[in-house]
């Protein structure tokens, strides 16, 4: 976008002697912005998959005694809770077995 703006300014706004320098500076700025954006996007590890849910909190949708359903980060999941949890209870994900989350209830207090 910077390059397009530089070309437009170079062709239609500045005197003829300044056309190439303006376009050249715009091209350098575009390259710098692209390089910086690429660097920003690659500096951290990707955080995707079921493993990222470990430690997340959610709510029980169907009672887990020991199996049920929970909602974590807005998504429904099958869950297993050995202690047991009722609908509406807050839970924390402590592990996973395939696509089933292993959860424990969060006790207030």
LINMO-V44989 format. One record per helix or strand of 3 or more residues. SS is the DSSP state (alpha for helix, beta for strand). FROM is the first residue (numbers start at 0). TO is the last residue. If there is no record, write none. Layout:
SS:FROM:TO
SS:FROM:TO
This chain:
alpha:1:11
alpha:15:41
alpha:49:52
beta:56:61
beta:66:71
beta:74:79
beta:89:96
beta:99:104
